[in-house]
Amino acid sequence: ARDIAAETITQLGLAAHVIDQFPAELSGGMQKRVALARAIADKPE
């Protein structure tokens, strides 16, 4: 699961290290991209 998350996050232009950060440590835009990555990682049809 962590590998899929890291791959999806890097596809959205974020560094893979954001996986280890708390949401409060990310900017608003980065938080939105991480939320988008979470939705994409679920592989919706």
Backbone atoms as SQL, in Angstrom:
CREATE TABLE atoms (id INTEGER PRIMARY KEY, chain TEXT, resi INTEGER, resn TEXT, atom TEXT, x REAL, y REAL, z REAL);
INSERT INTO atoms VALUES
  (1, 'A', 1, 'ALA', 'N', 0.824, -1.192, 0.000),
  (2, 'A', 1, 'ALA', 'CA', 0.000, 0.000, 0.000),
  (3, 'A', 1, 'ALA', 'C', 0.873, 1.264, 0.000),
  (4, 'A', 2, 'ARG', 'N', 1.953, 1.207, 0.760),
  (5, 'A', 2, 'ARG', 'CA', 2.838, 2.375, 0.832),
  (6, 'A', 2, 'ARG', 'C', 3.497, 2.655, -0.516),
  (7, 'A', 3, 'ASP', 'N', 3.846, 1.595, -1.242),
  (8, 'A', 3, 'ASP', 'CA', 4.459, 1.772, -2.559),
  (9, 'A', 3, 'ASP', 'C', 3.485, 2.412, -3.543),
  (10, 'A', 4, 'ILE', 'N', 2.236, 1.985, -3.500),
  (11, 'A', 4, 'ILE', 'CA', 1.220, 2.558, -4.385),
  (12, 'A', 4, 'ILE', 'C', 1.013, 4.023, -4.046),
  (13, 'A', 5, 'ALA', 'N', 0.965, 4.338, -2.762),
  (14, 'A', 5, 'ALA', 'CA', 0.787, 5.725, -2.342),
  (15, 'A', 5, 'ALA', 'C', 1.956, 6.588, -2.792),
  (16, 'A', 6, 'ALA', 'N', 3.171, 6.094, -2.630),
  (17, 'A', 6, 'ALA', 'CA', 4.354, 6.856, -3.037),
  (18, 'A', 6, 'ALA', 'C', 4.363, 7.086, -4.541),
  (19, 'A', 7, 'GLU', 'N', 3.997, 6.075, -5.303),
  (20, 'A', 7, 'GLU', 'CA', 3.960, 6.210, -6.761),
  (21, 'A', 7, 'GLU', 'C', 2.917, 7.238, -7.193),
  (22, 'A', 8, 'THR', 'N', 1.743, 7.176, -6.595),
  (23, 'A', 8, 'THR', 'CA', 0.673, 8.104, -6.949),
  (24, 'A', 8, 'THR', 'C', 1.041, 9.530, -6.572),
  (25, 'A', 9, 'ILE', 'N', 1.647, 9.706, -5.413),
  (26, 'A', 9, 'ILE', 'CA', 2.040, 11.040, -4.963),
  (27, 'A', 9, 'ILE', 'C', 3.100, 11.635, -5.880),
  (28, 'A', 10, 'THR', 'N', 4.066, 10.828, -6.311),
  (29, 'A', 10, 'THR', 'CA', 5.095, 11.355, -7.211),
  (30, 'A', 10, 'THR', 'C', 4.517, 11.673, -8.579),
  (31, 'A', 11, 'GLN', 'N', 3.496, 10.946, -9.017),
  (32, 'A', 11, 'GLN', 'CA', 2.840, 11.252, -10.290),
  (33, 'A', 11, 'GLN', 'C', 2.149, 12.611, -10.240),
  (34, 'A', 12, 'LEU', 'N', 1.734, 13.034, -9.060),
  (35, 'A', 12, 'LEU', 'CA', 1.067, 14.323, -8.905),
  (36, 'A', 12, 'LEU', 'C', 2.047, 15.460, -8.642),
  (37, 'A', 13, 'GLY', 'N', 3.336, 15.166, -8.712),
  (38, 'A', 13, 'GLY', 'CA', 4.338, 16.215, -8.585),
  (39, 'A', 13, 'GLY', 'C', 4.803, 16.505, -7.176),
  (40, 'A', 14, 'LEU', 'N', 4.509, 15.621, -6.246),
  (41, 'A', 14, 'LEU', 'CA', 4.968, 15.800, -4.872),
  (42, 'A', 14, 'LEU', 'C', 6.114, 14.838, -4.592),
  (43, 'A', 15, 'ALA', 'N', 6.985, 15.214, -3.685),
  (44, 'A', 15, 'ALA', 'CA', 8.077, 14.328, -3.283),
  (45, 'A', 15, 'ALA', 'C', 7.511, 13.208, -2.409),
  (46, 'A', 16, 'ALA', 'N', 8.093, 12.039, -2.500),
  (47, 'A', 16, 'ALA', 'CA', 7.593, 10.874, -1.764),
  (48, 'A', 16, 'ALA', 'C', 7.686, 11.050, -0.249),
  (49, 'A', 17, 'HIS', 'N', 8.527, 11.967, 0.215),
  (50, 'A', 17, 'HIS', 'CA', 8.680, 12.141, 1.666),
  (51, 'A', 17, 'HIS', 'C', 7.437, 12.718, 2.329),
  (52, 'A', 18, 'VAL', 'N', 6.479, 13.240, 1.568),
  (53, 'A', 18, 'VAL', 'CA', 5.271, 13.790, 2.190),
  (54, 'A', 18, 'VAL', 'C', 4.445, 12.705, 2.868),
  (55, 'A', 19, 'ILE', 'N', 4.696, 11.449, 2.525),
  (56, 'A', 19, 'ILE', 'CA', 3.978, 10.348, 3.174),
  (57, 'A', 19, 'ILE', 'C', 4.269, 10.338, 4.671),
  (58, 'A', 20, 'ASP', 'N', 5.477, 10.724, 5.043),
  (59, 'A', 20, 'ASP', 'CA', 5.889, 10.675, 6.443),
  (60, 'A', 20, 'ASP', 'C', 5.570, 11.945, 7.219),
  (61, 'A', 21, 'GLN', 'N', 4.952, 12.924, 6.572),
  (62, 'A', 21, 'GLN', 'CA', 4.657, 14.185, 7.244),
  (63, 'A', 21, 'GLN', 'C', 3.212, 14.215, 7.729),
  (64, 'A', 22, 'PHE', 'N', 2.986, 14.983, 8.788),
  (65, 'A', 22, 'PHE', 'CA', 1.640, 15.199, 9.280),
  (66, 'A', 22, 'PHE', 'C', 0.946, 16.219, 8.389),
  (67, 'A', 23, 'PRO', 'N', -0.378, 16.164, 8.270),
  (68, 'A', 23, 'PRO', 'CA', -1.092, 17.114, 7.416),
  (69, 'A', 23, 'PRO', 'C', -0.806, 18.578, 7.759),
  (70, 'A', 24, 'ALA', 'N', -0.614, 18.888, 9.022),
  (71, 'A', 24, 'ALA', 'CA', -0.352, 20.269, 9.426),
  (72, 'A', 24, 'ALA', 'C', 0.996, 20.772, 8.925),
  (73, 'A', 25, 'GLU', 'N', 1.878, 19.860, 8.551),
  (74, 'A', 25, 'GLU', 'CA', 3.196, 20.241, 8.049),
  (75, 'A', 25, 'GLU', 'C', 3.179, 20.530, 6.549),
  (76, 'A', 26, 'LEU', 'N', 2.057, 20.290, 5.886),
  (77, 'A', 26, 'LEU', 'CA', 1.944, 20.510, 4.445),
  (78, 'A', 26, 'LEU', 'C', 1.175, 21.793, 4.171),
  (79, 'A', 27, 'SER', 'N', 1.472, 22.411, 3.043),
  (80, 'A', 27, 'SER', 'CA', 0.713, 23.594, 2.648),
  (81, 'A', 27, 'SER', 'C', -0.684, 23.162, 2.210),
  (82, 'A', 28, 'GLY', 'N', -1.562, 24.119, 2.058),
  (83, 'A', 28, 'GLY', 'CA', -2.932, 23.813, 1.646),
  (84, 'A', 28, 'GLY', 'C', -2.994, 23.116, 0.301),
  (85, 'A', 29, 'GLY', 'N', -2.179, 23.581, -0.643),
  (86, 'A', 29, 'GLY', 'CA', -2.153, 22.960, -1.964),
  (87, 'A', 29, 'GLY', 'C', -1.619, 21.543, -1.922),
  (88, 'A', 30, 'MET', 'N', -0.604, 21.328, -1.095),
  (89, 'A', 30, 'MET', 'CA', -0.045, 19.980, -0.963),
  (90, 'A', 30, 'MET', 'C', -1.065, 19.045, -0.316),
  (91, 'A', 31, 'GLN', 'N', -1.821, 19.551, 0.645),
  (92, 'A', 31, 'GLN', 'CA', -2.853, 18.737, 1.285),
  (93, 'A', 31, 'GLN', 'C', -3.904, 18.312, 0.270),
  (94, 'A', 32, 'LYS', 'N', -4.260, 19.227, -0.628),
  (95, 'A', 32, 'LYS', 'CA', -5.253, 18.902, -1.656),
  (96, 'A', 32, 'LYS', 'C', -4.714, 17.852, -2.616),
  (97, 'A', 33, 'ARG', 'N', -3.436, 17.956, -2.987),
  (98, 'A', 33, 'ARG', 'CA', -2.842, 16.967, -3.893),
  (99, 'A', 33, 'ARG', 'C', -2.746, 15.600, -3.227),
  (100, 'A', 34, 'VAL', 'N', -2.441, 15.579, -1.940),
  (101, 'A', 34, 'VAL', 'CA', -2.394, 14.303, -1.221),
  (102, 'A', 34, 'VAL', 'C', -3.795, 13.694, -1.158),
  (103, 'A', 35, 'ALA', 'N', -4.809, 14.515, -0.939),
  (104, 'A', 35, 'ALA', 'CA', -6.184, 14.014, -0.925),
  (105, 'A', 35, 'ALA', 'C', -6.561, 13.449, -2.293),
  (106, 'A', 36, 'LEU', 'N', -6.135, 14.117, -3.349),
  (107, 'A', 36, 'LEU', 'CA', -6.382, 13.628, -4.704),
  (108, 'A', 36, 'LEU', 'C', -5.660, 12.305, -4.932),
  (109, 'A', 37, 'ALA', 'N', -4.434, 12.200, -4.455),
  (110, 'A', 37, 'ALA', 'CA', -3.670, 10.956, -4.591),
  (111, 'A', 37, 'ALA', 'C', -4.364, 9.813, -3.858),
  (112, 'A', 38, 'ARG', 'N', -4.937, 10.110, -2.706),
  (113, 'A', 38, 'ARG', 'CA', -5.661, 9.079, -1.960),
  (114, 'A', 38, 'ARG', 'C', -6.851, 8.575, -2.760),
  (115, 'A', 39, 'ALA', 'N', -7.547, 9.488, -3.421),
  (116, 'A', 39, 'ALA', 'CA', -8.705, 9.098, -4.223),
  (117, 'A', 39, 'ALA', 'C', -8.282, 8.282, -5.444),
  (118, 'A', 40, 'ILE', 'N', -7.186, 8.681, -6.078),
  (119, 'A', 40, 'ILE', 'CA', -6.705, 7.974, -7.263),
  (120, 'A', 40, 'ILE', 'C', -6.146, 6.607, -6.891),
  (121, 'A', 41, 'ALA', 'N', -5.480, 6.507, -5.760),
  (122, 'A', 41, 'ALA', 'CA', -4.862, 5.245, -5.343),
  (123, 'A', 41, 'ALA', 'C', -5.902, 4.158, -5.111),
  (124, 'A', 42, 'ASP', 'N', -7.135, 4.567, -4.856),
  (125, 'A', 42, 'ASP', 'CA', -8.216, 3.608, -4.657),
  (126, 'A', 42, 'ASP', 'C', -8.613, 2.941, -5.971),
  (127, 'A', 43, 'LYS', 'N', -8.078, 3.442, -7.096),
  (128, 'A', 43, 'LYS', 'CA', -8.329, 2.936, -8.448),
  (129, 'A', 43, 'LYS', 'C', -9.814, 2.913, -8.798),
  (130, 'A', 44, 'PRO', 'N', -10.461, 4.073, -8.787),
  (131, 'A', 44, 'PRO', 'CA', -11.875, 4.105, -9.178),
  (132, 'A', 44, 'PRO', 'C', -12.020, 3.778, -10.662),
  (133, 'A', 45, 'GLU', 'N', -13.081, 3.148, -11.005),
  (134, 'A', 45, 'GLU', 'CA', -13.308, 2.758, -12.408),
  (135, 'A', 45, 'GLU', 'C', -13.861, 3.901, -13.218);
